[in-house]
Amino acid sequence: MKRGFAPPWPVTVGAVLLCVLFVRLGFWQWDRGNIRQEQWSKFSSGAGEAVALGARSLAEVPRFQRVTVVGRFEPEHQFLLDNRTNNGNPGYEVLTPFDRPNGRTVLVDRGWVPFTGSRARLPDVSLTMTGPMNLVGRADDLPSAGLELGRAPPPREGGWPKVTSYPSMSELSTALGGRTLEPRIVLLDPKEPDGYVREWHPPGMQPVRHWSYAVQWWCFAVATLVFWAVIGRRRAASIFRP
């Protein structure tokens, strides 16, 4: 070991482990940013002219594709997706059954409504149009929870609308008496009537935020190396001081 550098071995081992951890976390965030960028690109590519769904299932079109669907709303049985925020404000997203002529039902997300301040007083989500219509929206998946603890299926008892948090499609089907549901939902187009706040975007953070977190982790790795070097020099100065 050179005279001017003598880091303690526990510090060296700790610095190596931390650097490996920080570098790996950086690459993990970078990869997540790339995945988010792919989702945002798909979301943008599906923003063109709406495609007529016809008799096809929503599973047959790309995610985020704008589609037109023929059918009619069923206002008597609606769901309120809990734990949904808008600009930091708590609220619900309104999920309404839309019966198609082929006998299948698609759940339409009509947008976000604010929390009333009391779980005993749910927002009014009634519909003004219940006849046959040609609906425009985007094909998407149901929102999913990061943790199993955040899930709450629709209650079996009580009236409608039913409050639920990150349910599965099978749980929603059961609440509707076993009705056959489309595997995806439709995000109601902002220009369509009978909707609420509809500022649709891909799930998760923007890609640039993941990339910035990656750079931060790599900066932590560099800072760890600098700390290790400073400790080594100071210890060497104390050991070899004449």
C-alpha positions in Angstrom: 0.0 0.0 0.0 1.3 3.4 -0.9 2.4 5.6 2.0 -0.2 8.3 1.3 -3.3 6.1 1.3 -4.4 3.7 4.0 -8.2 3.2 4.2 -9.4 0.8 6.9 -10.5 -2.5 5.5 -14.1 -2.3 7.0 -14.5 1.1 5.3 -13.3 -0.4 2.0 -15.7 -3.4 2.2 -18.6 -1.1 3.1 -17.7 1.3 0.2 -17.6 -1.5 -2.3 -20.9 -2.9 -1.2 -22.6 0.5 -1.3 -21.2 1.3 -4.7 -22.4 -2.0 -6.1 -25.9 -1.3 -4.6 -26.1 2.3 -5.8 -25.0 1.3 -9.3 -27.5 -1.5 -9.6 -30.3 0.7 -8.3 -29.3 3.3 -10.9 -29.6 0.8 -13.7 -32.9 -0.5 -12.3 -34.3 3.0 -12.4 -32.9 3.6 -15.9 -34.6 0.4 -17.1 -37.9 1.5 -15.5 -37.6 4.8 -17.3 -37.1 2.9 -20.6 -40.2 0.8 -19.9 -42.2 4.0 -19.1 -41.0 5.6 -22.2 -42.3 2.7 -24.3 -45.7 3.0 -22.6 -45.8 6.7 -23.2 -44.9 6.2 -26.8 -47.7 3.6 -27.2 -50.1 6.0 -25.5 -49.1 8.7 -28.0 -49.3 6.4 -31.0 -52.9 5.4 -30.0 -54.1 9.0 -29.9 -55.0 9.1 -33.6 -58.3 8.4 -35.2 -60.6 6.0 -33.3 -60.9 2.5 -34.7 -64.4 1.0 -34.8 -64.3 -2.1 -32.5 -67.3 -3.8 -34.2 -67.8 -7.3 -32.8 -64.2 -7.6 -31.7 -63.0 -7.9 -28.1 -61.0 -5.1 -26.6 -58.2 -7.7 -26.2 -57.8 -7.7 -30.0 -56.7 -4.0 -30.2 -53.4 -2.5 -28.8 -53.5 -1.0 -25.3 -54.2 2.7 -25.4 -55.8 2.4 -28.8 -58.7 4.9 -29.4 -61.8 2.9 -30.3 -65.5 3.4 -30.9 -67.9 1.0 -29.2 -71.7 0.6 -29.8 -74.0 -0.1 -26.9 -75.8 1.4 -24.0 -74.9 2.4 -20.4 -76.4 0.6 -17.5 -76.5 3.4 -14.8 -78.1 1.1 -12.1 -74.9 -0.8 -11.4 -71.8 1.4 -11.2 -68.4 1.1 -9.3 -66.4 3.8 -7.6 -62.7 3.0 -7.8 -61.3 4.2 -4.5 -57.8 5.7 -3.7 -57.7 7.7 -7.0 -56.2 11.2 -6.9 -56.2 14.2 -9.1 -53.6 16.9 -8.5 -53.1 15.5 -5.0 -56.8 15.5 -4.2 -58.6 12.3 -3.1 -61.5 10.9 -5.0 -62.9 8.1 -7.1 -62.9 7.0 -10.7 -66.4 6.1 -12.0 -66.7 2.7 -13.7 -70.0 2.2 -15.5 -71.1 -1.0 -17.4 -71.7 -0.5 -21.1 -73.7 -3.4 -22.7 -72.6 -4.3 -26.2 -74.9 -6.0 -28.8 -72.6 -9.1 -28.8 -73.8 -9.8 -25.2 -70.5 -8.7 -23.6 -70.2 -5.8 -21.2 -67.3 -3.3 -21.2 -66.6 -1.2 -18.1 -66.2 2.4 -19.0 -64.1 4.7 -16.8 -66.0 8.0 -17.0 -63.4 9.9 -15.1 -62.5 11.2 -11.7 -64.8 12.7 -9.1 -63.7 14.3 -5.8 -64.2 12.7 -2.3 -67.3 14.2 -0.6 -65.6 14.3 2.8 -67.6 11.3 4.1 -67.7 7.6 3.2 -71.4 7.6 4.0 -72.1 10.2 1.4 -71.1 9.0 -2.1 -70.9 11.4 -5.1 -73.8 11.5 -7.5 -72.8 9.7 -10.7 -76.1 9.5 -12.4 -76.3 9.4 -16.2 -78.4 11.6 -18.5 -78.0 9.4 -21.6 -79.0 5.8 -21.3 -80.1 4.9 -24.9 -78.0 3.3 -27.6 -74.9 5.3 -28.5 -71.6 5.2 -30.2 -69.0 5.7 -27.5 -65.4 6.8 -28.0 -62.5 6.1 -25.7 -59.2 4.3 -25.1 -58.6 0.6 -24.4 -56.7 0.2 -21.2 -56.2 -2.2 -18.3 -57.8 -2.0 -14.9 -55.6 0.0 -12.4 -53.5 -2.3 -10.3 -52.2 -1.9 -6.8 -48.5 -2.0 -5.9 -49.3 -3.9 -2.7 -51.9 -6.6 -2.0 -52.9 -4.6 1.1 -54.3 -1.8 -1.1 -56.9 -4.1 -2.7 -60.6 -4.2 -1.6 -63.2 -6.1 -3.8 -66.7 -4.7 -4.2 -68.8 -5.5 -1.1 -71.5 -8.1 -1.6 -74.0 -6.3 0.6 -75.3 -2.8 0.2 -76.6 -0.8 -2.7 -75.0 0.9 -5.7 -72.7 2.4 -6.6 -70.2 0.0 -4.9 -66.9 1.4 -3.6 -63.9 -0.8 -4.5 -60.1 -0.5 -4.5 -58.0 -2.1 -7.2 -60.4 -5.0 -7.9 -59.8 -7.8 -10.4 -62.1 -8.2 -13.4 -63.4 -11.5 -12.0 -64.4 -9.7 -8.8 -66.3 -7.0 -10.7 -68.0 -9.7 -12.8 -69.1 -11.5 -9.6 -70.5 -8.2 -8.2 -72.5 -7.9 -11.5 -74.0 -11.4 -11.1 -71.4 -13.3 -13.1 -71.8 -11.1 -16.2 -69.3 -11.6 -19.0 -66.9 -8.6 -19.0 -64.4 -7.5 -21.5 -60.8 -8.1 -20.3 -60.1 -4.4 -20.6 -61.8 -1.2 -19.7 -62.4 1.9 -21.9 -61.2 5.3 -20.8 -64.0 7.7 -21.9 -62.8 10.3 -24.3 -62.6 13.8 -22.8 -65.0 15.1 -25.5 -67.7 12.5 -24.8 -70.7 13.6 -22.6 -71.6 12.2 -19.2 -68.0 12.2 -18.0 -66.0 13.8 -15.2 -62.3 14.8 -15.0 -60.5 12.8 -17.7 -56.8 13.8 -17.9 -55.7 10.4 -19.1 -52.0 9.5 -19.2 -50.0 6.2 -19.0 -49.7 4.7 -15.5 -46.7 5.5 -13.3 -44.3 8.4 -13.3 -43.0 10.1 -16.4 -39.8 8.5 -17.8 -37.6 11.5 -17.1 -38.2 11.1 -13.4 -37.0 7.5 -13.4 -33.9 8.6 -15.4 -33.2 11.4 -12.9 -33.5 8.9 -10.0 -31.0 6.7 -11.8 -28.5 9.6 -12.1 -29.0 10.3 -8.4 -28.1 6.7 -7.4 -25.0 6.9 -9.6 -24.1 10.2 -7.9 -24.4 8.4 -4.5 -21.9 5.8 -5.8 -19.4 8.5 -6.8 -19.9 10.3 -3.4 -19.2 7.0 -1.6 -15.9 6.6 -3.5 -15.0 10.2 -2.6 -15.8 9.5 1.1 -13.7 6.3 1.0 -10.7 8.2 -0.6 -10.9 11.0 2.0 -11.0 8.5 4.9 -8.0 6.7 3.4 -5.9 9.8 3.1 -6.7 11.1 6.6 -5.9 7.7 8.1 -2.7 7.5 6.2 -1.8 11.0 7.4 -2.4 10.0 11.0 -0.4 6.8 10.7 2.6 8.0 8.9 2.9 11.5 10.5 6.5 11.9 11.6 
